[in-house]
């Protein structure tokens, strides 16, 4: 099955991957992700001394015959994990070709499918206008169609107010897991508070910071009257090459400050633009961290 969001070739390559988390979480159901939690799967992990009350089925009787001591076999347990995909769907995301929101939906589809193939729980949360719209909690590769249908219906609307939207997400979500926020982070109130709120939940937090190529390197000149697409603020200015150079430096400082903020707090940060192929992000830039 393919769609406009995922090509058949990309789907085939995604099936070879699985989610990876930098933190230890206890899942609800059995999945295909090996964790450091000791359990009862078929992959051996370690030994420990037997203590009264332990399950006799896991005693290593061969070791007992050699050493005359009781040891218990420990195994790596396979668990599911909850992948929360937070999509900024404010009007500022409706910019570029393809739009930043369209690109975000493609990345969410790719990461979501990796989660579904591994038997994990996947949900999409849409952030816009101080609200968090929760999508269905999905599980199993057969749920890909529902995931794609939900993503296809997302449209840009409202202003960027990440702090109250993220707070609502935290209040309505009782499970820990991996959180991937895909946003341009163009919030006039700043990004610090919403990121601190997410970090306080002890999630494995990833920030995918997407800007359009037109925002990174605008081709503008002359006298212009600029209208903010979200709050309709108007700015009049004369665009010159020195002004464009200062603008590019401001954008670089914005990204640099955000990266430093994330690095200091153990948040994984990835800066991309809307022309970056989604398969490159998943198969290369996130390989070894979020997916393996």
Backbone torsions as a table, in degrees:
resi	resn	phi	psi	omega
1	UNK	NA	136.5	176.5
2	UNK	-132.4	168.5	177.8
3	UNK	-151.3	178.4	176.6
4	UNK	-67.1	-22.6	179.3
5	UNK	-82.8	-37.2	-178.8
6	UNK	-129.3	129.1	175.5
7	UNK	-80.2	158.3	179.1
8	UNK	-61.4	-36.9	179.6
9	UNK	-66.3	-41.8	179.0
10	UNK	-66.7	-39.3	177.4
11	UNK	-58.3	-42.8	179.9
12	UNK	-61.5	-41.0	-178.6
13	UNK	-73.5	-34.0	179.7
14	UNK	-66.7	-27.9	-178.9
15	UNK	-64.9	-16.3	-179.8
16	UNK	-87.4	-3.5	-174.2
17	UNK	-105.9	164.4	171.9
18	UNK	-143.2	155.6	178.5
19	UNK	-68.0	148.4	175.0
20	UNK	-132.9	136.9	178.3
21	UNK	-120.9	145.3	179.5
22	UNK	-84.9	-5.1	-178.4
23	UNK	-124.0	161.6	179.6
24	UNK	-93.7	119.7	177.2
25	UNK	-124.1	150.2	174.8
26	UNK	-99.2	116.8	-178.2
27	UNK	-83.9	169.9	179.5
28	UNK	-87.3	-37.1	-172.2
29	UNK	-126.7	165.3	174.3
30	UNK	-68.4	138.4	177.7
31	UNK	-135.7	-156.8	-178.5
32	UNK	-116.2	14.4	-177.6
33	UNK	-102.5	116.4	177.9
34	UNK	-73.9	128.4	179.4
35	UNK	-112.8	172.8	176.5
36	UNK	-82.2	-4.1	178.2
37	UNK	-72.0	133.2	-179.0
38	UNK	-78.3	130.3	-177.0
39	UNK	-143.8	-141.1	-172.0
40	UNK	-132.1	33.9	177.9
41	UNK	-83.9	-171.9	-174.8
42	UNK	-89.0	-5.5	-177.9
43	UNK	-95.0	115.5	-176.1
44	UNK	-66.8	142.5	-179.4
45	UNK	-119.4	-50.0	-172.4
46	UNK	-171.4	177.1	172.1
47	UNK	-114.8	158.0	164.9
48	UNK	-148.1	162.3	179.3
49	UNK	-63.6	143.6	174.9
50	UNK	-73.5	138.0	172.0
51	UNK	-125.7	147.7	-179.2
52	UNK	-52.1	133.7	-178.6
53	UNK	104.2	-15.4	176.9
54	UNK	-67.5	154.8	179.5
55	UNK	-68.9	119.6	-177.2
56	UNK	-64.9	-19.5	-178.6
57	UNK	-66.1	-20.4	-175.5
58	UNK	-104.0	11.5	173.0
59	UNK	-72.7	136.4	176.4
60	UNK	-87.1	97.7	-174.6
61	UNK	-73.0	-25.8	176.5
62	UNK	-65.8	-42.3	176.9
63	UNK	-65.2	-38.3	178.4
64	UNK	-61.5	-40.7	-179.7
65	UNK	-64.5	-33.0	-178.5
66	UNK	-83.9	-40.5	-170.8
67	UNK	-109.5	-9.9	-178.1
68	UNK	59.2	33.6	175.2
69	UNK	-134.5	147.2	-178.1
70	UNK	-91.4	123.7	175.3
71	UNK	-123.5	144.8	179.2
72	UNK	-103.9	133.9	175.6
73	UNK	-79.5	134.8	175.0
74	UNK	-113.0	145.4	-177.5
75	UNK	-128.3	154.6	170.7
76	UNK	-74.2	133.5	-177.8
77	UNK	-97.8	139.6	177.4
78	UNK	-92.7	123.1	-177.6
79	UNK	-131.8	159.5	171.9
80	UNK	-89.2	167.9	176.3
81	UNK	-141.1	156.9	-179.8
82	UNK	-98.5	121.5	176.1
83	UNK	-100.3	114.1	177.4
84	UNK	-100.3	120.0	178.6
85	UNK	-106.3	109.7	-178.7
86	UNK	-99.4	116.6	-177.3
87	UNK	-110.2	123.2	172.3
88	UNK	-75.8	115.7	-178.5
89	UNK	-117.5	29.6	176.7
90	UNK	-73.3	170.3	-174.7
91	UNK	-65.2	-26.6	179.2
92	UNK	-65.7	-19.2	178.6
93	UNK	-79.0	-9.9	179.4
94	UNK	-91.0	59.9	-175.6
95	UNK	-145.1	144.0	-179.6
96	UNK	96.5	172.4	-179.9
97	UNK	-137.3	102.7	0.3
98	UNK	-69.0	163.7	-179.5
99	UNK	-65.8	155.0	177.9
100	UNK	-59.3	-36.0	179.7
101	UNK	-67.2	-41.5	178.1
102	UNK	-61.2	-43.6	178.3
103	UNK	-62.5	-41.8	179.3
104	UNK	-61.5	-39.8	178.6
105	UNK	-66.2	-36.7	177.4
106	UNK	-64.5	-42.9	178.3
107	UNK	-66.2	-41.1	178.3
108	UNK	-61.7	-39.1	178.4
109	UNK	-63.3	-43.1	-178.6
110	UNK	-66.3	-49.1	179.9
111	UNK	-66.1	-38.5	178.6
112	UNK	-61.5	-39.4	-179.8
113	UNK	-67.0	-39.0	175.8
114	UNK	-58.0	-42.7	178.0
115	UNK	-64.6	-42.2	-178.5
116	UNK	-66.1	-41.1	-179.9
117	UNK	-61.4	-33.9	-179.9
118	UNK	-83.1	6.8	179.1
119	UNK	75.6	20.5	-179.6
120	UNK	-93.3	166.9	174.8
121	UNK	-87.4	136.3	-177.7
122	UNK	-131.1	133.8	174.6
123	UNK	-142.0	150.5	178.2
124	UNK	-113.3	131.9	176.5
125	UNK	-116.7	127.2	-177.7
126	UNK	-101.0	120.7	-177.3
127	UNK	-105.4	123.9	175.6
128	UNK	-166.3	143.8	172.1
129	UNK	51.3	49.7	177.2
130	UNK	66.6	8.7	-176.5
131	UNK	-120.9	155.3	174.3
132	UNK	-122.6	112.6	177.8
133	UNK	-93.5	115.0	-176.8
134	UNK	-87.1	130.6	174.2
135	UNK	-87.0	177.8	-179.9
136	UNK	-68.5	150.6	173.2
137	UNK	-85.2	120.6	-172.3
138	UNK	-112.6	155.4	-179.0
139	UNK	-154.6	135.3	177.5
140	UNK	91.1	148.2	-175.7
141	UNK	-64.1	-22.1	178.8
142	UNK	-68.0	-15.5	-179.7
143	UNK	-84.0	1.6	-179.6
144	UNK	-57.7	-41.1	-178.5
145	UNK	-60.0	-43.1	178.8
146	UNK	-65.1	-38.9	177.9
147	UNK	-61.3	-47.0	-178.6
148	UNK	-65.8	-39.7	179.1
149	UNK	-63.1	-40.5	178.7
150	UNK	-65.2	-44.3	-178.4
151	UNK	-65.4	-37.4	-179.3
152	UNK	-64.7	-23.7	-176.9
153	UNK	-89.3	-5.8	-178.7
154	UNK	-75.0	130.3	179.3
155	UNK	-130.3	152.0	-178.8
156	UNK	-73.7	138.5	-177.0
157	UNK	-164.7	142.9	171.1
158	UNK	77.2	-174.7	-176.6
159	UNK	-97.6	168.2	178.5
160	UNK	-91.1	109.2	174.1
161	UNK	-133.8	80.1	-171.4
162	UNK	-68.4	-37.9	-174.2
163	UNK	-57.6	-54.1	179.6
164	UNK	-67.9	-32.9	178.7
165	UNK	-66.8	-43.1	178.5
166	UNK	-66.0	-39.1	177.5
167	UNK	-60.1	-41.5	178.0
168	UNK	-63.8	-41.0	177.6
169	UNK	-58.7	-45.6	-178.5
170	UNK	-63.7	-40.4	-178.2
171	UNK	-69.3	-33.3	-176.4
172	UNK	-94.8	-4.2	-179.5
173	UNK	-113.0	116.2	-176.0
174	UNK	-97.6	-1.4	-176.0
175	UNK	-107.5	145.4	172.5
176	UNK	-86.1	174.3	178.3
177	UNK	154.1	-157.3	177.9
178	UNK	-88.4	131.7	176.0
179	UNK	-119.1	124.5	176.4
180	UNK	-117.7	112.2	177.7
181	UNK	-97.1	120.6	179.3
182	UNK	-112.5	112.5	-171.1
183	UNK	-159.9	158.3	170.5
184	UNK	-85.0	-11.3	177.9
185	UNK	57.0	28.3	177.9
186	UNK	-87.6	67.4	-178.5
187	UNK	-108.7	120.7	-178.3
188	UNK	-64.0	-17.4	177.4
189	UNK	-90.2	0.3	177.3
190	UNK	92.1	166.6	-178.7
191	UNK	-103.6	-10.2	-171.2
192	UNK	-63.0	-49.1	-175.4
193	UNK	-63.8	-48.4	179.4
194	UNK	-62.4	-35.3	179.1
195	UNK	-70.1	-37.9	175.9
196	UNK	-63.5	-38.3	179.2
197	UNK	-62.6	-44.3	178.6
198	UNK	-65.5	-39.9	-177.7
199	UNK	-66.9	-31.8	-178.9
200	UNK	-66.3	-16.9	-179.6
201	UNK	-85.6	4.9	179.6
202	UNK	57.5	39.6	175.0
203	UNK	-88.4	164.7	170.6
204	UNK	-90.4	101.5	-164.9
205	UNK	-102.0	129.9	176.1
206	UNK	-122.2	136.3	175.5
207	UNK	-115.6	119.5	172.8
208	UNK	-105.7	106.4	-173.9
209	UNK	-95.2	104.9	-175.4
210	UNK	-108.2	124.9	171.8
211	UNK	-121.7	156.1	178.3
212	UNK	-82.7	155.5	177.5
213	UNK	-61.1	-32.7	178.6
214	UNK	-66.7	-29.5	177.2
215	UNK	-78.5	-34.5	-178.7
216	UNK	-73.3	-37.4	-176.6
217	UNK	-142.3	74.3	-175.7
218	UNK	-68.8	142.8	176.2
219	UNK	-104.0	81.9	-176.5
220	UNK	-128.7	153.5	176.1
221	UNK	-161.3	158.0	175.6
222	UNK	84.6	-168.2	-179.7
223	UNK	-82.0	124.7	-175.8
224	UNK	-131.5	153.9	173.8
225	UNK	-122.0	106.5	-173.3
226	UNK	-98.1	136.7	-179.0
227	UNK	-115.9	124.3	176.4
228	UNK	-67.8	124.5	-174.6
229	UNK	-70.2	-16.2	-177.1
230	UNK	-99.8	-49.9	-177.0
231	UNK	-113.2	5.4	174.7
232	UNK	62.9	23.3	170.7
233	UNK	-64.0	142.6	-177.2
234	UNK	-114.2	134.2	176.8
235	UNK	-129.7	128.5	176.0
236	UNK	-106.7	133.2	-177.7
237	UNK	-157.1	162.5	174.5
238	UNK	-108.2	118.3	-175.9
239	UNK	-87.7	122.5	176.1
240	UNK	-128.0	170.1	179.9
241	UNK	-63.5	-42.7	175.7
242	UNK	-59.5	-37.6	178.2
243	UNK	-65.6	-41.5	178.7
244	UNK	-63.9	-37.5	177.7
245	UNK	-64.1	-41.4	177.3
246	UNK	-65.4	-37.8	178.4
247	UNK	-62.4	-47.1	-179.9
248	UNK	-61.1	-38.1	178.3
249	UNK	-67.3	-37.3	177.2
250	UNK	-62.7	-43.2	177.8
251	UNK	-63.3	-42.9	178.7
252	UNK	-62.5	-39.9	177.8
253	UNK	-66.1	-38.1	178.0
254	UNK	-60.5	-48.4	178.9
255	UNK	-66.9	-40.5	179.3
256	UNK	-63.5	-41.6	177.9
257	UNK	-65.0	-39.0	178.9
258	UNK	-66.6	-42.2	178.4
259	UNK	-61.5	-44.2	179.8
260	UNK	-63.6	-41.6	177.9
261	UNK	-57.6	-45.5	-178.5
262	UNK	-69.0	-44.1	-177.6
263	UNK	-61.1	-37.9	-179.2
264	UNK	-66.8	-21.7	-174.5
265	UNK	-113.1	8.5	177.9
266	UNK	74.5	21.5	177.1
267	UNK	-91.3	130.3	177.3
268	UNK	-75.6	125.9	-176.3
269	UNK	-121.7	133.5	178.2
270	UNK	-135.7	121.7	178.0
271	UNK	-99.1	127.4	-179.8
272	UNK	-137.8	171.6	170.3
273	UNK	-125.4	170.7	-172.1
274	UNK	-71.1	-7.0	177.5
275	UNK	-98.0	-3.9	177.8
276	UNK	-71.2	123.6	178.7
277	UNK	-59.7	133.7	-178.8
278	UNK	-60.4	-38.0	-179.6
279	UNK	-62.8	-31.1	176.9
280	UNK	-67.4	-39.1	179.6
281	UNK	-64.8	-45.8	-175.8
282	UNK	-75.5	-46.0	-172.0
283	UNK	-83.6	-15.7	-178.8
284	UNK	-124.0	-60.2	-170.7
285	UNK	-71.6	-30.8	178.3
286	UNK	-101.5	-2.1	-179.9
287	UNK	-69.4	129.9	-179.1
288	UNK	94.0	-13.6	177.0
289	UNK	-113.8	-73.4	-178.9
290	UNK	-83.7	-34.3	179.0
291	UNK	-127.9	154.2	178.0
292	UNK	-140.8	NA	NA
